[in-house]
Amino acid sequence: MPAGGVADEAPCPCGLGERYGACCGRLHRGEGRAATAEQLMRSRYSAFAVVDAAHLLRTWHPGTRPAHLELDPDLRWLRLDVLAVERGGFLDAEGVVEFRAVSRGPGGRGVLHERSRFTREEGRWVYLDGDVR
C-alpha cells in the first residue's frame, strides 16, 4: 500500500474522479511525470493528503526547496478547488495555478488559498513558490 495507507483503488484526493493508483499515485511512485503545471499541483495536494513528503521534496525547485519537510499526520485534507490556471501547458516553460484547499485538524477547519508558481527544470515541472492569499 502507498504512502498514507491509500489503496490504489481509492478515489484520488486531487478531485479529478480517477482512482489514486492511476492518477496521482503513479506520480508519487515515480512511474511518470506531470505533463502540466496543474497536474503537478494536484499531485502535490494529493501528496499532502496521503502524507508523502518525499514526493513534495522531489517536485520542489532546488532553489526554493527546504532541507526537510515534516507533514502533520493529524491534518486531513478534504477538498481541492482549482480556481485558475495560467500557462503551464505542454509547450510552456512556466505556469501559475491558483487553488483553494480545505483541511481539518485538531484546531478545526482550515482553508489554504494560494497562487502557486511552477517552472520546468531539466524538462520536468517543479513547484517554485506560492503566494498565500
Contacts in CASP RR format, 6 or more apart in sequence:
PFRMAT RR
TARGET T0000
AUTHOR 0000-0000-0000
METHOD contacts of the structure
MODEL  1
MPAGGVADEAPCPCGLGERYGACCGRLHRGEGRAATAEQLMRSRYSAFAV
VDAAHLLRTWHPGTRPAHLELDPDLRWLRLDVLAVERGGFLDAEGVVEFR
AVSRGPGGRGVLHERSRFTREEGRWVYLDGDVR
1 7 0 8 1.000
2 8 0 8 1.000
2 20 0 8 1.000
2 21 0 8 1.000
2 25 0 8 1.000
2 28 0 8 1.000
2 29 0 8 1.000
2 50 0 8 1.000
2 52 0 8 1.000
3 28 0 8 1.000
3 47 0 8 1.000
3 50 0 8 1.000
3 51 0 8 1.000
3 52 0 8 1.000
3 54 0 8 1.000
3 55 0 8 1.000
4 50 0 8 1.000
4 51 0 8 1.000
4 52 0 8 1.000
5 50 0 8 1.000
6 13 0 8 1.000
6 20 0 8 1.000
6 25 0 8 1.000
6 49 0 8 1.000
6 50 0 8 1.000
7 20 0 8 1.000
8 19 0 8 1.000
8 20 0 8 1.000
8 21 0 8 1.000
8 22 0 8 1.000
8 25 0 8 1.000
9 19 0 8 1.000
9 20 0 8 1.000
9 21 0 8 1.000
10 19 0 8 1.000
10 20 0 8 1.000
11 17 0 8 1.000
11 18 0 8 1.000
11 19 0 8 1.000
11 20 0 8 1.000
12 18 0 8 1.000
12 19 0 8 1.000
12 20 0 8 1.000
12 21 0 8 1.000
12 22 0 8 1.000
12 23 0 8 1.000
12 24 0 8 1.000
12 25 0 8 1.000
12 46 0 8 1.000
13 20 0 8 1.000
13 24 0 8 1.000
13 45 0 8 1.000
13 46 0 8 1.000
13 49 0 8 1.000
13 50 0 8 1.000
13 77 0 8 1.000
13 80 0 8 1.000
14 23 0 8 1.000
14 24 0 8 1.000
14 42 0 8 1.000
14 43 0 8 1.000
14 45 0 8 1.000
14 46 0 8 1.000
14 80 0 8 1.000
15 42 0 8 1.000
15 79 0 8 1.000
15 80 0 8 1.000
16 23 0 8 1.000
16 42 0 8 1.000
17 23 0 8 1.000
20 46 0 8 1.000
20 50 0 8 1.000
23 46 0 8 1.000
24 42 0 8 1.000
24 43 0 8 1.000
24 46 0 8 1.000
24 47 0 8 1.000
25 31 0 8 1.000
25 43 0 8 1.000
25 46 0 8 1.000
26 32 0 8 1.000
27 33 0 8 1.000
27 34 0 8 1.000
27 39 0 8 1.000
27 40 0 8 1.000
27 43 0 8 1.000
27 55 0 8 1.000
28 43 0 8 1.000
28 46 0 8 1.000
28 47 0 8 1.000
28 50 0 8 1.000
28 52 0 8 1.000
28 55 0 8 1.000
33 124 0 8 1.000
33 125 0 8 1.000
34 40 0 8 1.000
34 43 0 8 1.000
34 59 0 8 1.000
34 124 0 8 1.000
34 125 0 8 1.000
35 89 0 8 1.000
35 90 0 8 1.000
36 88 0 8 1.000
36 89 0 8 1.000
36 90 0 8 1.000
36 125 0 8 1.000
37 85 0 8 1.000
37 87 0 8 1.000
37 88 0 8 1.000
37 89 0 8 1.000
37 92 0 8 1.000
37 94 0 8 1.000
37 95 0 8 1.000
37 96 0 8 1.000
37 97 0 8 1.000
37 118 0 8 1.000
37 125 0 8 1.000
38 82 0 8 1.000
38 85 0 8 1.000
38 88 0 8 1.000
38 97 0 8 1.000
39 125 0 8 1.000
40 59 0 8 1.000
40 118 0 8 1.000
40 125 0 8 1.000
40 126 0 8 1.000
40 127 0 8 1.000
41 82 0 8 1.000
41 97 0 8 1.000
41 99 0 8 1.000
41 116 0 8 1.000
41 118 0 8 1.000
41 127 0 8 1.000
42 80 0 8 1.000
42 82 0 8 1.000
43 55 0 8 1.000
43 59 0 8 1.000
44 55 0 8 1.000
44 56 0 8 1.000
44 59 0 8 1.000
44 127 0 8 1.000
45 77 0 8 1.000
45 80 0 8 1.000
45 99 0 8 1.000
45 101 0 8 1.000
46 52 0 8 1.000
47 53 0 8 1.000
47 55 0 8 1.000
47 56 0 8 1.000
47 59 0 8 1.000
48 56 0 8 1.000
48 71 0 8 1.000
48 75 0 8 1.000
48 77 0 8 1.000
48 101 0 8 1.000
49 76 0 8 1.000
49 77 0 8 1.000
51 71 0 8 1.000
51 73 0 8 1.000
53 68 0 8 1.000
53 69 0 8 1.000
53 70 0 8 1.000
53 71 0 8 1.000
56 69 0 8 1.000
56 71 0 8 1.000
57 65 0 8 1.000
57 66 0 8 1.000
57 68 0 8 1.000
57 69 0 8 1.000
59 125 0 8 1.000
59 126 0 8 1.000
59 127 0 8 1.000
60 66 0 8 1.000
60 126 0 8 1.000
60 127 0 8 1.000
61 119 0 8 1.000
61 121 0 8 1.000
61 126 0 8 1.000
61 127 0 8 1.000
61 128 0 8 1.000
61 129 0 8 1.000
62 121 0 8 1.000
62 126 0 8 1.000
64 127 0 8 1.000
64 128 0 8 1.000
64 129 0 8 1.000
72 105 0 8 1.000
74 105 0 8 1.000
74 106 0 8 1.000
75 103 0 8 1.000
75 104 0 8 1.000
75 105 0 8 1.000
76 103 0 8 1.000
76 104 0 8 1.000
76 105 0 8 1.000
77 101 0 8 1.000
77 102 0 8 1.000
77 103 0 8 1.000
78 102 0 8 1.000
78 103 0 8 1.000
78 104 0 8 1.000
79 101 0 8 1.000
79 102 0 8 1.000
80 99 0 8 1.000
80 100 0 8 1.000
80 101 0 8 1.000
80 102 0 8 1.000
81 99 0 8 1.000
81 100 0 8 1.000
81 101 0 8 1.000
81 102 0 8 1.000
82 97 0 8 1.000
82 98 0 8 1.000
82 99 0 8 1.000
83 98 0 8 1.000
83 99 0 8 1.000
83 100 0 8 1.000
84 96 0 8 1.000
84 97 0 8 1.000
84 98 0 8 1.000
84 115 0 8 1.000
85 95 0 8 1.000
85 96 0 8 1.000
85 97 0 8 1.000
85 98 0 8 1.000
86 95 0 8 1.000
86 96 0 8 1.000
86 97 0 8 1.000
87 94 0 8 1.000
87 95 0 8 1.000
87 96 0 8 1.000
88 94 0 8 1.000
88 95 0 8 1.000
88 96 0 8 1.000
88 97 0 8 1.000
88 118 0 8 1.000
88 125 0 8 1.000
89 95 0 8 1.000
92 120 0 8 1.000
93 119 0 8 1.000
93 120 0 8 1.000
94 117 0 8 1.000
94 118 0 8 1.000
94 119 0 8 1.000
94 120 0 8 1.000
94 128 0 8 1.000
95 117 0 8 1.000
95 118 0 8 1.000
95 119 0 8 1.000
96 115 0 8 1.000
96 116 0 8 1.000
96 117 0 8 1.000
96 118 0 8 1.000
97 115 0 8 1.000
97 116 0 8 1.000
97 118 0 8 1.000
98 113 0 8 1.000
98 114 0 8 1.000
98 115 0 8 1.000
98 116 0 8 1.000
99 113 0 8 1.000
99 114 0 8 1.000
99 116 0 8 1.000
100 111 0 8 1.000
100 112 0 8 1.000
100 113 0 8 1.000
101 111 0 8 1.000
101 112 0 8 1.000
101 114 0 8 1.000
102 109 0 8 1.000
102 110 0 8 1.000
102 111 0 8 1.000
103 109 0 8 1.000
103 110 0 8 1.000
103 111 0 8 1.000
103 112 0 8 1.000
104 110 0 8 1.000
112 132 0 8 1.000
113 132 0 8 1.000
113 133 0 8 1.000
114 130 0 8 1.000
114 131 0 8 1.000
114 132 0 8 1.000
114 133 0 8 1.000
115 130 0 8 1.000
115 131 0 8 1.000
115 133 0 8 1.000
116 127 0 8 1.000
116 128 0 8 1.000
116 129 0 8 1.000
116 130 0 8 1.000
117 127 0 8 1.000
117 128 0 8 1.000
117 129 0 8 1.000
117 130 0 8 1.000
117 131 0 8 1.000
118 125 0 8 1.000
118 126 0 8 1.000
118 127 0 8 1.000
118 128 0 8 1.000
119 125 0 8 1.000
119 126 0 8 1.000
119 128 0 8 1.000
120 126 0 8 1.000
END
